[in-house]
Amino acid sequence: MDGQKQRQALTAAERAIEALGRKDAAAARMAISTAVERDQVGLFASLADAIYLAAAELDSDDEISAATWNQVADAVGPGPLQALVEQYR
C-alpha cells in the first residue's frame, strides 16, 4: 500500500465534504473522484455514492436533504471525517 496515495485520498474526501458544505456539486464530484482513484483499500466507495447523491440534490434542489446528510455521515463512520460532516450539515 502506498501511504502517500492513501493520504491524498483522505484529503480529497475532505475536499468533497467541504464542497458539499459550499453547495459546489461539481467540486464535490471532482474531489470524490480523486479520492476513489487514489484509495488503496476501498475506504471511500460508500462515501462516493453518498457524495454523488448529495451533488445530484444540489443540482436539482440547491440543497441537501437531512436524509442525504445522514447517508454521508453513515458513509464516513466515526472519526475526523464525521466531525467535518457535522460542521457542514
N, C-alpha and C positions, 0 to 999 in steps of 0.2 A: 504494500500500500504506500502511496505517495502522500506523506503527511502535508506537504505544501498544497497539493491539489485539494485535499480534504478541507484544509483551512480556507482555501479560495471558495470552495462550495458553501461553507458556512457563511462566509462574508456575503456571497451572492444571495443566499437565502435571507439574510438580514436585510439586504437592499430590497429584496422583493416585498418583504413585510413593510418596510418603510415607504415604499412606493404605494402600496395599498393605502397607507395612512395619509398620503398626499393626494389620493384619488387619481393616481397616474397608472392606469391599466397597462399601457404599453411598456412602461419601465418595469412594472411588476412581472410581466411576461418575459421580458428580456432577461431580467435578473434570475428568475427561477429556471429559465432555460440553461443559463450558465451554471447554476447550482447543480442541476441534474447531470449536465455534461461532465462536471469535474468531480462529482460524488463517486468515491471509490467503493463505498459499502452500502449504497442504497438507502441512505437515511432520509433522502428528500423526495422520494417518489410520491408518497401520500400528500406531502406538503404541496407538491407541484399541482396535483389535482385540485386541492383547495384554493391555491393561488389563481389557477385558471378560472375556476368558478367565480371567485371574487372579482376578478378582472372582467368577466362577462357581465356580472351585475353592474359594475361601474359603467361599462359601455352602454347598457340598456337603461339603467335607472339612476346613474350618477351617485349611487350609494351602495354600501354593502350591508346586507341584512344581518341581524343578530345571529340568525341560524348559521349563516356562512362564516361569520367571525368565529362562532363556536367550532365549526369544522376546521378552520385554520388553527385554532388553539389546540384542538384534539390532535391535529397532524404533527404539531411540533412537540407535543408532550411536555413534561416538566423540564425546566432548565432555563437558560438565558433567552432562548427564542420565545418562550412563554411570556416572559416579562415584556419583551418587545411587542408581542401581540396585544397584551393588556394595555400597553401605553397608547396604542393607536385605535383600539376598537371603540 
